[in-house]
Amino acid sequence: MTPVGKILVFVNLVFSLFVGAMGLMVFTADTNKNTEIVKVQREREVLKASNTTYQEENKSLQEDKASSGKEKEVEIAKLKAEVEDFKRVKDDLDKKYNEASKKLNEKDIVLQTAVAESSRRQEQNAQMSEILKAEVKRNADISKDLEQTRAKEISERISAQTFKSTNERLEVQLREMAKDMERAKTGGTSALAQVNKASKNPPPDNIEGMVKVADASGLIKISIGSDAGLTKGHTLEV
């Protein structure tokens, strides 16, 4: 795996953990919110039932007021006070319920914002991944082009050196031929013999082979090559 691939795997792992944590927080907040709401609703139902009971008792006491006299009035006043107490408790519970709902809604907003931010970062990560992939491909293409250019330069350099060596060898041979011709004019060794001697460059070992193909231009193809010890510049006799 390339370094870029490792970076992308690590970034994706971090964002996956972050999204998982956000989801867990949302689930926990929703669970707590529902539990609190159910609890408050149950308390409100109990207070409502108690209030109804006390109202019925108050009504019954009022109906019996004429016969009960002063004792009934005291009982009614007591029941009214208890009703007021329950009303205050109910109002307090309603207030707590509203405050809890408000806080939970605020937490929901924060969590939704965090989830949206996480999604945005994931999109940015995906875009960065595409950019990195494109950059890696571009670098690979550049490396390939440089390698091809380097190979071409090496090939051209070898060809130039070979051409130079061939020219130098031919130049030496021409100079020797010119000297031999000059000596031939002055009565020395036969120029043709000297030229043939100078132009011969046999391989170091006694190598024998067969002529496989010969064309009209004089070029021939033989059965031996560099594996037998031949190199460029060697001469063979047929």
C-alpha positions, 0 to 999 in steps of 0.5 A: 500500500502506498503512503497516500493510501495509508493516509486515506485509510487513516482519515476515513477511520477517524471520520467513521469513529467521529460519525459513530460517536455523534450517532451514539450521542444522538441516541443517548440524548433522545433516550434521556429526553423520552424518559424525562418526558414520560416521567413528567407526563406520569406525574402530571397525570397523577396530579390531574387525577388527584385534583379531580378527586379533590374537586369531587370531594370539594363539591360533595362537601359543598353540597353537604355544607348546609348540614355539616356547618362550621366543621364542613367549612374547615374541611373545605378550606383544607381541601382548597389549600391542598388543591392550591398546593397541588396546583403549585406542584403541577405548575412547577412540574410543567415549568421543569418539563418545558425547561427540559424540553428546551434543553433537549431541543438545544442539544438536538440542534447541537448534535444535528450541527455536528452531524452536518459538519461531519458529513461536510468533512467527509465530502471534503475528504472524498474530494481530497482523495480524488485530488490525491489520486489525480496527483499520484497518477500525474506523478506516475505519468511524469516518472514514466515520461522521464524514464522513457526520455532517459532511455532514449537519451542513453540509446542516442548516446550509445549510438553516437559513441558507436558512430564516433568509434566507427569513424575514428577506426575508419579514419585510422584505416584511411590514414594507414591506407594513405601511408601504404599508397605513399610507400607503394609509390616509392617502391615499398610493399604492395599497397593492396597487400598492406590495405588488406593487412590493415583492414583485417581484424580476426577474432582472438580464437579460431572460430568457424561457422556457416553462411546461412543467407547471402543477398544480392548486395553482398550482406550475409547471415552466418551461424555464429555470433557474440556467444562464440566470441565475435564482437563488432569490428571483427573480420572473417574469411570465407 
